[in-house]
Amino acid sequence: MREVVHLACGECKRRNYTTTKDRKKQSGRIELKKFCPFCRKAVAHREAK
């Protein structure tokens, strides 16, 4: 079963993206490098609560 998670920018802490993850395979927090429209650059986005 997949779960919807929100990704927050590492610099400005705003929640910009949503994605899904499989809790059985991925137990930790997801971290992806994505474009932040507020910072106007590609920054690491981390899974937020």
ModelCIF file with pLDDT and N, C-alpha, C, O atoms, coordinates in Angstrom:
data_MODEL
#
_entry.id   MODEL 
#
_entity.id                         1 
_entity.type                       polymer 
_entity.pdbx_number_of_molecules   1 
#
_entity_poly.entity_id                      1 
_entity_poly.type                           'polypeptide(L)' 
_entity_poly.nstd_linkage                   no 
_entity_poly.nstd_monomer                   no 
_entity_poly.pdbx_seq_one_letter_code       MREVVHLACGECKRRNYTTTKDRKKQSGRIELKKFCPFCRKAVAHREAK 
_entity_poly.pdbx_seq_one_letter_code_can   MREVVHLACGECKRRNYTTTKDRKKQSGRIELKKFCPFCRKAVAHREAK 
_entity_poly.pdbx_strand_id                 A 
#
loop_
_entity_poly_seq.entity_id 
_entity_poly_seq.num 
_entity_poly_seq.mon_id 
_entity_poly_seq.hetero 
1 1  MET n 
1 2  ARG n 
1 3  GLU n 
1 4  VAL n 
1 5  VAL n 
1 6  HIS n 
1 7  LEU n 
1 8  ALA n 
1 9  CYS n 
1 10 GLY n 
1 11 GLU n 
1 12 CYS n 
1 13 LYS n 
1 14 ARG n 
1 15 ARG n 
1 16 ASN n 
1 17 TYR n 
1 18 THR n 
1 19 THR n 
1 20 THR n 
1 21 LYS n 
1 22 ASP n 
1 23 ARG n 
1 24 LYS n 
1 25 LYS n 
1 26 GLN n 
1 27 SER n 
1 28 GLY n 
1 29 ARG n 
1 30 ILE n 
1 31 GLU n 
1 32 LEU n 
1 33 LYS n 
1 34 LYS n 
1 35 PHE n 
1 36 CYS n 
1 37 PRO n 
1 38 PHE n 
1 39 CYS n 
1 40 ARG n 
1 41 LYS n 
1 42 ALA n 
1 43 VAL n 
1 44 ALA n 
1 45 HIS n 
1 46 ARG n 
1 47 GLU n 
1 48 ALA n 
1 49 LYS n 
#
_struct_asym.id          A 
_struct_asym.entity_id   1 
#
loop_
_ma_qa_metric.id 
_ma_qa_metric.mode 
_ma_qa_metric.name 
_ma_qa_metric.software_group_id 
_ma_qa_metric.type 
1 global pLDDT . pLDDT 
2 local  pLDDT . pLDDT 
#
_ma_qa_metric_global.metric_id      1 
_ma_qa_metric_global.metric_value   94.88 
_ma_qa_metric_global.model_id       1 
_ma_qa_metric_global.ordinal_id     1 
#
loop_
_ma_qa_metric_local.label_asym_id 
_ma_qa_metric_local.label_comp_id 
_ma_qa_metric_local.label_seq_id 
_ma_qa_metric_local.metric_id 
_ma_qa_metric_local.metric_value 
_ma_qa_metric_local.model_id 
_ma_qa_metric_local.ordinal_id 
A MET 1  2 84.00 1 1  
A ARG 2  2 93.00 1 2  
A GLU 3  2 94.00 1 3  
A VAL 4  2 96.00 1 4  
A VAL 5  2 96.00 1 5  
A HIS 6  2 97.00 1 6  
A LEU 7  2 97.00 1 7  
A ALA 8  2 98.00 1 8  
A CYS 9  2 97.00 1 9  
A GLY 10 2 95.00 1 10 
A GLU 11 2 96.00 1 11 
A CYS 12 2 97.00 1 12 
A LYS 13 2 95.00 1 13 
A ARG 14 2 97.00 1 14 
A ARG 15 2 97.00 1 15 
A ASN 16 2 95.00 1 16 
A TYR 17 2 97.00 1 17 
A THR 18 2 97.00 1 18 
A THR 19 2 96.00 1 19 
A THR 20 2 95.00 1 20 
A LYS 21 2 95.00 1 21 
A ASP 22 2 94.00 1 22 
A ARG 23 2 89.00 1 23 
A LYS 24 2 92.00 1 24 
A LYS 25 2 92.00 1 25 
A GLN 26 2 88.00 1 26 
A SER 27 2 87.00 1 27 
A GLY 28 2 93.00 1 28 
A ARG 29 2 94.00 1 29 
A ILE 30 2 94.00 1 30 
A GLU 31 2 96.00 1 31 
A LEU 32 2 96.00 1 32 
A LYS 33 2 97.00 1 33 
A LYS 34 2 97.00 1 34 
A PHE 35 2 98.00 1 35 
A CYS 36 2 97.00 1 36 
A PRO 37 2 96.00 1 37 
A PHE 38 2 96.00 1 38 
A CYS 39 2 96.00 1 39 
A ARG 40 2 97.00 1 40 
A LYS 41 2 97.00 1 41 
A ALA 42 2 97.00 1 42 
A VAL 43 2 97.00 1 43 
A ALA 44 2 97.00 1 44 
A HIS 45 2 97.00 1 45 
A ARG 46 2 97.00 1 46 
A GLU 47 2 96.00 1 47 
A ALA 48 2 95.00 1 48 
A LYS 49 2 83.00 1 49 
#
loop_
_atom_site.group_PDB 
_atom_site.id 
_atom_site.type_symbol 
_atom_site.label_atom_id 
_atom_site.label_alt_id 
_atom_site.label_comp_id 
_atom_site.label_asym_id 
_atom_site.label_entity_id 
_atom_site.label_seq_id 
_atom_site.pdbx_PDB_ins_code 
_atom_site.Cartn_x 
_atom_site.Cartn_y 
_atom_site.Cartn_z 
_atom_site.occupancy 
_atom_site.B_iso_or_equiv 
_atom_site.pdbx_formal_charge 
_atom_site.auth_seq_id 
_atom_site.auth_comp_id 
_atom_site.auth_asym_id 
_atom_site.auth_atom_id 
_atom_site.pdbx_PDB_model_num 
ATOM 1   N N  . MET A 1 1  ? 0.839  -1.180 0.000  1.00 84.00 ? 1  MET A N  1 
ATOM 2   C CA . MET A 1 1  ? 0.000  0.000  0.000  1.00 84.00 ? 1  MET A CA 1 
ATOM 3   C C  . MET A 1 1  ? 0.885  1.244  0.000  1.00 84.00 ? 1  MET A C  1 
ATOM 4   O O  . MET A 1 1  ? 1.808  1.359  0.806  1.00 84.00 ? 1  MET A O  1 
ATOM 5   N N  . ARG A 1 2  ? 0.596  2.173  -0.911 1.00 93.00 ? 2  ARG A N  1 
ATOM 6   C CA . ARG A 1 2  ? 1.393  3.380  -1.036 1.00 93.00 ? 2  ARG A CA 1 
ATOM 7   C C  . ARG A 1 2  ? 0.778  4.509  -0.209 1.00 93.00 ? 2  ARG A C  1 
ATOM 8   O O  . ARG A 1 2  ? -0.437 4.578  -0.029 1.00 93.00 ? 2  ARG A O  1 
ATOM 9   N N  . GLU A 1 3  ? 1.635  5.379  0.283  1.00 94.00 ? 3  GLU A N  1 
ATOM 10  C CA . GLU A 1 3  ? 1.223  6.481  1.144  1.00 94.00 ? 3  GLU A CA 1 
ATOM 11  C C  . GLU A 1 3  ? 1.630  7.800  0.494  1.00 94.00 ? 3  GLU A C  1 
ATOM 12  O O  . GLU A 1 3  ? 2.735  7.908  -0.038 1.00 94.00 ? 3  GLU A O  1 
ATOM 13  N N  . VAL A 1 4  ? 0.754  8.806  0.529  1.00 96.00 ? 4  VAL A N  1 
ATOM 14  C CA . VAL A 1 4  ? 1.053  10.134 -0.009 1.00 96.00 ? 4  VAL A CA 1 
ATOM 15  C C  . VAL A 1 4  ? 1.893  10.889 1.008  1.00 96.00 ? 4  VAL A C  1 
ATOM 16  O O  . VAL A 1 4  ? 1.543  10.948 2.186  1.00 96.00 ? 4  VAL A O  1 
ATOM 17  N N  . VAL A 1 5  ? 3.014  11.472 0.549  1.00 96.00 ? 5  VAL A N  1 
ATOM 18  C CA . VAL A 1 5  ? 3.887  12.254 1.422  1.00 96.00 ? 5  VAL A CA 1 
ATOM 19  C C  . VAL A 1 5  ? 4.139  13.617 0.780  1.00 96.00 ? 5  VAL A C  1 
ATOM 20  O O  . VAL A 1 5  ? 4.077  13.754 -0.442 1.00 96.00 ? 5  VAL A O  1 
ATOM 21  N N  . HIS A 1 6  ? 4.422  14.624 1.610  1.00 97.00 ? 6  HIS A N  1 
ATOM 22  C CA . HIS A 1 6  ? 4.725  15.969 1.156  1.00 97.00 ? 6  HIS A CA 1 
ATOM 23  C C  . HIS A 1 6  ? 6.228  16.182 1.233  1.00 97.00 ? 6  HIS A C  1 
ATOM 24  O O  . HIS A 1 6  ? 6.880  15.720 2.170  1.00 97.00 ? 6  HIS A O  1 
ATOM 25  N N  . LEU A 1 7  ? 6.781  16.889 0.239  1.00 97.00 ? 7  LEU A N  1 
ATOM 26  C CA . LEU A 1 7  ? 8.203  17.209 0.231  1.00 97.00 ? 7  LEU A CA 1 
ATOM 27  C C  . LEU A 1 7  ? 8.387  18.692 0.533  1.00 97.00 ? 7  LEU A C  1 
ATOM 28  O O  . LEU A 1 7  ? 7.766  19.542 -0.106 1.00 97.00 ? 7  LEU A O  1 
ATOM 29  N N  . ALA A 1 8  ? 9.239  19.000 1.504  1.00 98.00 ? 8  ALA A N  1 
ATOM 30  C CA . ALA A 1 8  ? 9.497  20.379 1.919  1.00 98.00 ? 8  ALA A CA 1 
ATOM 31  C C  . ALA A 1 8  ? 10.909 20.779 1.499  1.00 98.00 ? 8  ALA A C  1 
ATOM 32  O O  . ALA A 1 8  ? 11.836 19.971 1.546  1.00 98.00 ? 8  ALA A O  1 
ATOM 33  N N  . CYS A 1 9  ? 11.057 22.025 1.094  1.00 97.00 ? 9  CYS A N  1 
ATOM 34  C CA . CYS A 1 9  ? 12.347 22.569 0.669  1.00 97.00 ? 9  CYS A CA 1 
ATOM 35  C C  . CYS A 1 9  ? 13.321 22.583 1.846  1.00 97.00 ? 9  CYS A C  1 
ATOM 36  O O  . CYS A 1 9  ? 12.934 22.880 2.977  1.00 97.00 ? 9  CYS A O  1 
ATOM 37  N N  . GLY A 1 10 ? 14.575 22.264 1.576  1.00 95.00 ? 10 GLY A N  1 
ATOM 38  C CA . GLY A 1 10 ? 15.588 22.243 2.628  1.00 95.00 ? 10 GLY A CA 1 
ATOM 39  C C  . GLY A 1 10 ? 16.003 23.623 3.091  1.00 95.00 ? 10 GLY A C  1 
ATOM 40  O O  . GLY A 1 10 ? 16.506 23.768 4.205  1.00 95.00 ? 10 GLY A O  1 
ATOM 41  N N  . GLU A 1 11 ? 15.804 24.655 2.256  1.00 96.00 ? 11 GLU A N  1 
ATOM 42  C CA . GLU A 1 11 ? 16.221 26.009 2.623  1.00 96.00 ? 11 GLU A CA 1 
ATOM 43  C C  . GLU A 1 11 ? 15.077 26.858 3.179  1.00 96.00 ? 11 GLU A C  1 
ATOM 44  O O  . GLU A 1 11 ? 15.194 27.408 4.273  1.00 96.00 ? 11 GLU A O  1 
ATOM 45  N N  . CYS A 1 12 ? 13.981 26.967 2.439  1.00 97.00 ? 12 CYS A N  1 
ATOM 46  C CA . CYS A 1 12 ? 12.891 27.838 2.881  1.00 97.00 ? 12 CYS A CA 1 
ATOM 47  C C  . CYS A 1 12 ? 11.807 27.081 3.649  1.00 97.00 ? 12 CYS A C  1 
ATOM 48  O O  . CYS A 1 12 ? 10.898 27.709 4.191  1.00 97.00 ? 12 CYS A O  1 
ATOM 49  N N  . LYS A 1 13 ? 11.880 25.756 3.708  1.00 95.00 ? 13 LYS A N  1 
ATOM 50  C CA . LYS A 1 13 ? 10.971 24.881 4.471  1.00 95.00 ? 13 LYS A CA 1 
ATOM 51  C C  . LYS A 1 13 ? 9.522  24.886 3.972  1.00 95.00 ? 13 LYS A C  1 
ATOM 52  O O  . LYS A 1 13 ? 8.623  24.465 4.700  1.00 95.00 ? 13 LYS A O  1 
ATOM 53  N N  . ARG A 1 14 ? 9.285  25.350 2.760  1.00 97.00 ? 14 ARG A N  1 
ATOM 54  C CA . ARG A 1 14 ? 7.921  25.339 2.213  1.00 97.00 ? 14 ARG A CA 1 
ATOM 55  C C  . ARG A 1 14 ? 7.638  23.998 1.558  1.00 97.00 ? 14 ARG A C  1 
ATOM 56  O O  . ARG A 1 14 ? 8.524  23.380 0.968  1.00 97.00 ? 14 ARG A O  1 
ATOM 57  N N  . ARG A 1 15 ? 6.393  23.558 1.671  1.00 97.00 ? 15 ARG A N  1 
ATOM 58  C CA . ARG A 1 15 ? 5.973  22.286 1.074  1.00 97.00 ? 15 ARG A CA 1 
ATOM 59  C C  . ARG A 1 15 ? 5.568  22.528 -0.371 1.00 97.00 ? 15 ARG A C  1 
ATOM 60  O O  . ARG A 1 15 ? 4.535  23.143 -0.639 1.00 97.00 ? 15 ARG A O  1 
ATOM 61  N N  . ASN A 1 16 ? 6.389  22.040 -1.306 1.00 95.00 ? 16 ASN A N  1 
ATOM 62  C CA . ASN A 1 16 ? 6.184  22.325 -2.720 1.00 95.00 ? 16 ASN A CA 1 
ATOM 63  C C  . ASN A 1 16 ? 5.640  21.143 -3.505 1.00 95.00 ? 16 ASN A C  1 
ATOM 64  O O  . ASN A 1 16 ? 4.915  21.347 -4.479 1.00 95.00 ? 16 ASN A O  1 
ATOM 65  N N  . TYR A 1 17 ? 5.960  19.931 -3.124 1.00 97.00 ? 17 TYR A N  1 
ATOM 66  C CA . TYR A 1 17 ? 5.622  18.758 -3.915 1.00 97.00 ? 17 TYR A CA 1 
ATOM 67  C C  . TYR A 1 17 ? 4.953  17.687 -3.065 1.00 97.00 ? 17 TYR A C  1 
ATOM 68  O O  . TYR A 1 17 ? 5.133  17.629 -1.849 1.00 97.00 ? 17 TYR A O  1 
ATOM 69  N N  . THR A 1 18 ? 4.168  16.832 -3.742 1.00 97.00 ? 18 THR A N  1 
ATOM 70  C CA . THR A 1 18 ? 3.631  15.631 -3.118 1.00 97.00 ? 18 THR A CA 1 
ATOM 71  C C  . THR A 1 18 ? 4.053  14.446 -3.964 1.00 97.00 ? 18 THR A C  1 
ATOM 72  O O  . THR A 1 18 ? 4.184  14.563 -5.182 1.00 97.00 ? 18 THR A O  1 
ATOM 73  N N  . THR A 1 19 ? 4.263  13.324 -3.336 1.00 96.00 ? 19 THR A N  1 
ATOM 74  C CA . THR A 1 19 ? 4.631  12.094 -4.017 1.00 96.00 ? 19 THR A CA 1 
ATOM 75  C C  . THR A 1 19 ? 4.118  10.925 -3.180 1.00 96.00 ? 19 THR A C  1 
ATOM 76  O O  . THR A 1 19 ? 3.562  11.120 -2.099 1.00 96.00 ? 19 THR A O  1 
ATOM 77  N N  . THR A 1 20 ? 4.308  9.724  -3.684 1.00 95.00 ? 20 THR A N  1 
ATOM 78  C CA . THR A 1 20 ? 3.898  8.547  -2.935 1.00 95.00 ? 20 THR A CA 1 
ATOM 79  C C  . THR A 1 20 ? 5.114  7.685  -2.651 1.00 95.00 ? 20 THR A C  1 
ATOM 80  O O  . THR A 1 20 ? 6.111  7.737  -3.370 1.00 95.00 ? 20 THR A O  1 
ATOM 81  N N  . LYS A 1 21 ? 5.020  6.894  -1.595 1.00 95.00 ? 21 LYS A N  1 
ATOM 82  C CA . LYS A 1 21 ? 6.096  5.968  -1.272 1.00 95.00 ? 21 LYS A CA 1 
ATOM 83  C C  . LYS A 1 21 ? 5.499  4.690  -0.700 1.00 95.00 ? 21 LYS A C  1 
ATOM 84  O O  . LYS A 1 21 ? 4.403  4.692  -0.138 1.00 95.00 ? 21 LYS A O  1 
ATOM 85  N N  . ASP A 1 22 ? 6.241  3.602  -0.855 1.00 94.00 ? 22 ASP A N  1 
ATOM 86  C CA . ASP A 1 22 ? 5.832  2.306  -0.331 1.00 94.00 ? 22 ASP A CA 1 
ATOM 87  C C  . ASP A 1 22 ? 6.486  2.136  1.033  1.00 94.00 ? 22 ASP A C  1 
ATOM 88  O O  . ASP A 1 22 ? 7.711  2.065  1.133  1.00 94.00 ? 22 ASP A O  1 
ATOM 89  N N  . ARG A 1 23 ? 5.681  2.073  2.071  1.00 89.00 ? 23 ARG A N  1 
ATOM 90  C CA . ARG A 1 23 ? 6.218  1.998  3.444  1.00 89.00 ? 23 ARG A CA 1 
ATOM 91  C C  . ARG A 1 23 ? 6.961  0.699  3.705  1.00 89.00 ? 23 ARG A C  1 
ATOM 92  O O  . ARG A 1 23 ? 7.852  0.673  4.555  1.00 89.00 ? 23 ARG A O  1 
ATOM 93  N N  . LYS A 1 24 ? 6.629  -0.379 3.005  1.00 92.00 ? 24 LYS A N  1 
ATOM 94  C CA . LYS A 1 24 ? 7.301  -1.653 3.230  1.00 92.00 ? 24 LYS A CA 1 
ATOM 95  C C  . LYS A 1 24 ? 8.739  -1.614 2.712  1.00 92.00 ? 24 LYS A C  1 
ATOM 96  O O  . LYS A 1 24 ? 9.629  -2.209 3.319  1.00 92.00 ? 24 LYS A O  1 
ATOM 97  N N  . LYS A 1 25 ? 8.972  -0.925 1.603  1.00 92.00 ? 25 LYS A N  1 
ATOM 98  C CA . LYS A 1 25 ? 10.309 -0.868 1.001  1.00 92.00 ? 25 LYS A CA 1 
ATOM 99  C C  . LYS A 1 25 ? 11.137 0.314  1.490  1.00 92.00 ? 25 LYS A C  1 
ATOM 100 O O  . LYS A 1 25 ? 12.358 0.210  1.610  1.00 92.00 ? 25 LYS A O  1 
ATOM 101 N N  . GLN A 1 26 ? 10.480 1.441  1.774  1.00 88.00 ? 26 GLN A N  1 
ATOM 102 C CA . GLN A 1 26 ? 11.165 2.671  2.167  1.00 88.00 ? 26 GLN A CA 1 
ATOM 103 C C  . GLN A 1 26 ? 10.756 3.034  3.585  1.00 88.00 ? 26 GLN A C  1 
ATOM 104 O O  . GLN A 1 26 ? 9.696  3.627  3.786  1.00 88.00 ? 26 GLN A O  1 
ATOM 105 N N  . SER A 1 27 ? 11.574 2.691  4.567  1.00 87.00 ? 27 SER A N  1 
ATOM 106 C CA . SER A 1 27 ? 11.203 2.951  5.958  1.00 87.00 ? 27 SER A CA 1 
ATOM 107 C C  . SER A 1 27 ? 11.613 4.351  6.409  1.00 87.00 ? 27 SER A C  1 
ATOM 108 O O  . SER A 1 27 ? 10.944 4.938  7.259  1.00 87.00 ? 27 SER A O  1 
ATOM 109 N N  . GLY A 1 28 ? 12.697 4.900  5.859  1.00 93.00 ? 28 GLY A N  1 
ATOM 110 C CA . GLY A 1 28 ? 13.166 6.223  6.267  1.00 93.00 ? 28 GLY A CA 1 
ATOM 111 C C  . GLY A 1 28 ? 12.492 7.335  5.485  1.00 93.00 ? 28 GLY A C  1 
ATOM 112 O O  . GLY A 1 28 ? 11.543 7.095  4.739  1.00 93.00 ? 28 GLY A O  1 
ATOM 113 N N  . ARG A 1 29 ? 12.985 8.552  5.657  1.00 94.00 ? 29 ARG A N  1 
ATOM 114 C CA . ARG A 1 29 ? 12.429 9.701  4.953  1.00 94.00 ? 29 ARG A CA 1 
ATOM 115 C C  . ARG A 1 29 ? 13.055 9.837  3.570  1.00 94.00 ? 29 ARG A C  1 
ATOM 116 O O  . ARG A 1 29 ? 14.247 9.592  3.386  1.00 94.00 ? 29 ARG A O  1 
ATOM 117 N N  . ILE A 1 30 ? 12.230 10.232 2.604  1.00 94.00 ? 30 ILE A N  1 
ATOM 118 C CA . ILE A 1 30 ? 12.693 10.423 1.231  1.00 94.00 ? 30 ILE A CA 1 
ATOM 119 C C  . ILE A 1 30 ? 13.377 11.781 1.121  1.00 94.00 ? 30 ILE A C  1 
ATOM 120 O O  . ILE A 1 30 ? 12.929 12.751 1.733  1.00 94.00 ? 30 ILE A O  1 
ATOM 121 N N  . GLU A 1 31 ? 14.467 11.860 0.340  1.00 96.00 ? 31 GLU A N  1 
ATOM 122 C CA . GLU A 1 31 ? 15.120 13.128 0.049  1.00 96.00 ? 31 GLU A CA 1 
ATOM 123 C C  . GLU A 1 31 ? 15.440 13.161 -1.438 1.00 96.00 ? 31 GLU A C  1 
ATOM 124 O O  . GLU A 1 31 ? 16.181 12.315 -1.938 1.00 96.00 ? 31 GLU A O  1 
ATOM 125 N N  . LEU A 1 32 ? 14.875 14.149 -2.153 1.00 96.00 ? 32 LEU A N  1 
ATOM 126 C CA . LEU A 1 32 ? 15.055 14.292 -3.589 1.00 96.00 ? 32 LEU A CA 1 
ATOM 127 C C  . LEU A 1 32 ? 15.506 15.709 -3.910 1.00 96.00 ? 32 LEU A C  1 
ATOM 128 O O  . LEU A 1 32 ? 15.141 16.657 -3.213 1.00 96.00 ? 32 LEU A O  1 
ATOM 129 N N  . LYS A 1 33 ? 16.301 15.852 -4.968 1.00 97.00 ? 33 LYS A N  1 
ATOM 130 C CA . LYS A 1 33 ? 16.717 17.173 -5.410 1.00 97.00 ? 33 LYS A CA 1 
ATOM 131 C C  . LYS A 1 33 ? 15.702 17.655 -6.444 1.00 97.00 ? 33 LYS A C  1 
ATOM 132 O O  . LYS A 1 33 ? 15.602 17.094 -7.535 1.00 97.00 ? 33 LYS A O  1 
ATOM 133 N N  . LYS A 1 34 ? 14.944 18.709 -6.089 1.00 97.00 ? 34 LYS A N  1 
ATOM 134 C CA . LYS A 1 34 ? 13.881 19.229 -6.940 1.00 97.00 ? 34 LYS A CA 1 
ATOM 135 C C  . LYS A 1 34 ? 14.012 20.754 -7.027 1.00 97.00 ? 34 LYS A C  1 
ATOM 136 O O  . LYS A 1 34 ? 14.721 21.372 -6.232 1.00 97.00 ? 34 LYS A O  1 
ATOM 137 N N  . PHE A 1 35 ? 13.324 21.344 -7.994 1.00 98.00 ? 35 PHE A N  1 
ATOM 138 C CA . PHE A 1 35 ? 13.343 22.795 -8.166 1.00 98.00 ? 35 PHE A CA 1 
ATOM 139 C C  . PHE A 1 35 ? 12.361 23.451 -7.205 1.00 98.00 ? 35 PHE A C  1 
ATOM 140 O O  . PHE A 1 35 ? 11.198 23.052 -7.135 1.00 98.00 ? 35 PHE A O  1 
ATOM 141 N N  . CYS A 1 36 ? 12.818 24.446 -6.473 1.00 97.00 ? 36 CYS A N  1 
ATOM 142 C CA . CYS A 1 36 ? 11.957 25.214 -5.567 1.00 97.00 ? 36 CYS A CA 1 
ATOM 143 C C  . CYS A 1 36 ? 11.622 26.549 -6.246 1.00 97.00 ? 36 CYS A C  1 
ATOM 144 O O  . CYS A 1 36 ? 12.524 27.348 -6.500 1.00 97.00 ? 36 CYS A O  1 
ATOM 145 N N  . PRO A 1 37 ? 10.339 26.804 -6.544 1.00 96.00 ? 37 PRO A N  1 
ATOM 146 C CA . PRO A 1 37 ? 9.984  28.070 -7.203 1.00 96.00 ? 37 PRO A CA 1 
ATOM 147 C C  . PRO A 1 37 ? 10.166 29.300 -6.316 1.00 96.00 ? 37 PRO A C  1 
ATOM 148 O O  . PRO A 1 37 ? 10.274 30.414 -6.828 1.00 96.00 ? 37 PRO A O  1 
ATOM 149 N N  . PHE A 1 38 ? 10.201 29.120 -5.004 1.00 96.00 ? 38 PHE A N  1 
ATOM 150 C CA . PHE A 1 38 ? 10.377 30.248 -4.095 1.00 96.00 ? 38 PHE A CA 1 
ATOM 151 C C  . PHE A 1 38 ? 11.858 30.627 -3.959 1.00 96.00 ? 38 PHE A C  1 
ATOM 152 O O  . PHE A 1 38 ? 12.197 31.810 -3.910 1.00 96.00 ? 38 PHE A O  1 
ATOM 153 N N  . CYS A 1 39 ? 12.734 29.622 -3.898 1.00 96.00 ? 39 CYS A N  1 
ATOM 154 C CA . CYS A 1 39 ? 14.179 29.881 -3.845 1.00 96.00 ? 39 CYS A CA 1 
ATOM 155 C C  . CYS A 1 39 ? 14.757 30.113 -5.245 1.00 96.00 ? 39 CYS A C  1 
ATOM 156 O O  . CYS A 1 39 ? 15.831 30.694 -5.400 1.00 96.00 ? 39 CYS A O  1 
ATOM 157 N N  . ARG A 1 40 ? 14.017 29.645 -6.266 1.00 97.00 ? 40 ARG A N  1 
ATOM 158 C CA . ARG A 1 40 ? 14.392 29.754 -7.676 1.00 97.00 ? 40 ARG A CA 1 
ATOM 159 C C  . ARG A 1 40 ? 15.678 29.021 -7.997 1.00 97.00 ? 40 ARG A C  1 
ATOM 160 O O  . ARG A 1 40 ? 16.511 29.514 -8.757 1.00 97.00 ? 40 ARG A O  1 
ATOM 161 N N  . LYS A 1 41 ? 15.840 27.819 -7.403 1.00 97.00 ? 41 LYS A N  1 
ATOM 162 C CA . LYS A 1 41 ? 16.978 26.958 -7.714 1.00 97.00 ? 41 LYS A CA 1 
ATOM 163 C C  . LYS A 1 41 ? 16.662 25.531 -7.295 1.00 97.00 ? 41 LYS A C  1 
ATOM 164 O O  . LYS A 1 41 ? 15.699 25.286 -6.568 1.00 97.00 ? 41 LYS A O  1 
ATOM 165 N N  . ALA A 1 42 ? 17.469 24.605 -7.753 1.00 97.00 ? 42 ALA A N  1 
ATOM 166 C CA . ALA A 1 42 ? 17.299 23.195 -7.404 1.00 97.00 ? 42 ALA A CA 1 
ATOM 167 C C  . ALA A 1 42 ? 17.895 22.947 -6.030 1.00 97.00 ? 42 ALA A C  1 
ATOM 168 O O  . ALA A 1 42 ? 19.077 23.203 -5.800 1.00 97.00 ? 42 ALA A O  1 
ATOM 169 N N  . VAL A 1 43 ? 17.071 22.448 -5.121 1.00 97.00 ? 43 VAL A N  1 
ATOM 170 C CA . VAL A 1 43 ? 17.462 22.252 -3.726 1.00 97.00 ? 43 VAL A CA 1 
ATOM 171 C C  . VAL A 1 43 ? 16.986 20.869 -3.286 1.00 97.00 ? 43 VAL A C  1 
ATOM 172 O O  . VAL A 1 43 ? 16.037 20.331 -3.856 1.00 97.00 ? 43 VAL A O  1 
ATOM 173 N N  . ALA A 1 44 ? 17.628 20.301 -2.292 1.00 97.00 ? 44 ALA A N  1 
ATOM 174 C CA . ALA A 1 44 ? 17.192 19.027 -1.735 1.00 97.00 ? 44 ALA A CA 1 
ATOM 175 C C  . ALA A 1 44 ? 15.867 19.224 -0.999 1.00 97.00 ? 44 ALA A C  1 
ATOM 176 O O  . ALA A 1 44 ? 15.750 20.086 -0.128 1.00 97.00 ? 44 ALA A O  1 
ATOM 177 N N  . HIS A 1 45 ? 14.882 18.422 -1.358 1.00 97.00 ? 45 HIS A N  1 
ATOM 178 C CA . HIS A 1 45 ? 13.570 18.443 -0.700 1.00 97.00 ? 45 HIS A CA 1 
ATOM 179 C C  . HIS A 1 45 ? 13.456 17.172 0.124  1.00 97.00 ? 45 HIS A C  1 
ATOM 180 O O  . HIS A 1 45 ? 13.793 16.083 -0.343 1.00 97.00 ? 45 HIS A O  1 
ATOM 181 N N  . ARG A 1 46 ? 12.985 17.316 1.337  1.00 97.00 ? 46 ARG A N  1 
ATOM 182 C CA . ARG A 1 46 ? 12.897 16.199 2.275  1.00 97.00 ? 46 ARG A CA 1 
ATOM 183 C C  . ARG A 1 46 ? 11.448 15.953 2.650  1.00 97.00 ? 46 ARG A C  1 
ATOM 184 O O  . ARG A 1 46 ? 10.627 16.870 2.649  1.00 97.00 ? 46 ARG A O  1 
ATOM 185 N N  . GLU A 1 47 ? 11.149 14.724 2.966  1.00 96.00 ? 47 GLU A N  1 
ATOM 186 C CA . GLU A 1 47 ? 9.788  14.351 3.375  1.00 96.00 ? 47 GLU A CA 1 
ATOM 187 C C  . GLU A 1 47 ? 9.420  15.066 4.672  1.00 96.00 ? 47 GLU A C  1 
ATOM 188 O O  . GLU A 1 47 ? 10.166 15.028 5.650  1.00 96.00 ? 47 GLU A O  1 
ATOM 189 N N  . ALA A 1 48 ? 8.258  15.719 4.663  1.00 95.00 ? 48 ALA A N  1 
ATOM 190 C CA . ALA A 1 48 ? 7.764  16.429 5.847  1.00 95.00 ? 48 ALA A CA 1 
ATOM 191 C C  . ALA A 1 48 ? 6.683  15.605 6.520  1.00 95.00 ? 48 ALA A C  1 
ATOM 192 O O  . ALA A 1 48 ? 6.085  14.731 5.891  1.00 95.00 ? 48 ALA A O  1 
ATOM 193 N N  . LYS A 1 49 ? 6.427  15.873 7.787  1.00 83.00 ? 49 LYS A N  1 
ATOM 194 C CA . LYS A 1 49 ? 5.392  15.150 8.524  1.00 83.00 ? 49 LYS A CA 1 
ATOM 195 C C  . LYS A 1 49 ? 4.014  15.596 8.090  1.00 83.00 ? 49 LYS A C  1 
ATOM 196 O O  . LYS A 1 49 ? 3.013  15.096 8.604  1.00 83.00 ? 49 LYS A O  1 
#
